[in-house]
Amino acid sequence: SGYITYVDTTAVITLPSTVVGMSFTLVNAGADGAVQISLDPAAADKIIGAGFTATDNKDAINTLATAKKGDLIEVVGDGVDGWFIKRVHGTWAREA
């Protein structure tokens, strides 16, 4: 919790079940259009905010086509519903 993780290879990052105050920040460290990052919550958790429809077990995705070096997402756990987006930069979409 609290670490900044630089991701330079296409990856699915799986979050643990939500815990109050736990936070994670992911930064796209790859070249523009080269790295797709998917932030995957636990099955019973949501990623909430930034215009996302809050639905259990749906990823936040920095899609390959729109990814830019430096895109980031920071989430904070609430211990009940899932992960709230505290900060976001770049284009992130919710899994369909």
SENUPA-673233 format. One record per residue (C-alpha): residue in one letter; x, y, z. Coordinates in steps of 0.1 Angstrom, whole numbers, padded with zeros to 4 digits, always signed. Layout:
<sites>
aXYZ...
</sites>
This chain:
<sites>
s+0000+0000+0000g+0011+0035-0008y+0037+0025-0034i+0039+0039-0069t+0044+0011-0094y+0058+0019-0129v+0044-0005-0154d+0065-0009-0187t+0050-0041-0200t+0013-0048-0208a-0001-0063-0176v-0032-0070-0155i-0026-0058-0120t-0049-0076-0095l-0059-0056-0064p-0064-0074-0031s-0099-0072-0015t-0106-0036-0004v-0091-0024+0029v-0098+0010+0045g-0071+0035+0035m-0050+0011+0015s-0038+0028-0017f-0021+0019-0050t-0008+0041-0078l+0001+0027-0112v+0020+0047-0138n+0023+0037-0174a+0061+0038-0181g+0060+0024-0216a+0062+0043-0249d+0031+0059-0262g+0007+0032-0276a+0029+0004-0264v+0016-0007-0229q-0019-0015-0218i-0026-0016-0181s-0057-0033-0166l-0064-0027-0129d-0084-0057-0117p-0105-0055-0085a-0115-0085-0064a-0147-0102-0076a-0168-0084-0048d-0152-0050-0053k-0158-0020-0075i-0136+0007-0090i-0156+0039-0083g-0152+0074-0097a-0139+0092-0128g-0173+0086-0145f-0171+0048-0142t-0203+0029-0136a-0196+0012-0103t-0199-0025-0109d-0183-0054-0091n-0153-0071-0107k-0148-0046-0137d-0113-0035-0145a-0100+0001-0151i-0081-0001-0184n-0055+0023-0198t-0061+0010-0234l-0032+0003-0257a-0046+0026-0285t-0048+0057-0262a-0020+0049-0237k+0007+0076-0231k+0038+0074-0211g+0029+0090-0177d-0007+0080-0177l-0017+0070-0141i-0044+0059-0118e-0044+0061-0080v-0071+0042-0060v-0079+0041-0023g-0098+0013-0006d-0130+0020+0015g-0131-0014+0031v-0167-0021+0020d-0176-0013-0017g-0141-0014-0033w-0116+0012-0046f-0122+0049-0051i-0103+0067-0078k-0083+0094-0061r-0064+0106-0091v-0063+0098-0127h-0044+0111-0157g-0048+0100-0193t-0076+0079-0208w-0089+0050-0187a-0120+0030-0196r-0141+0006-0175e-0142-0030-0187a-0174-0038-0206
</sites>
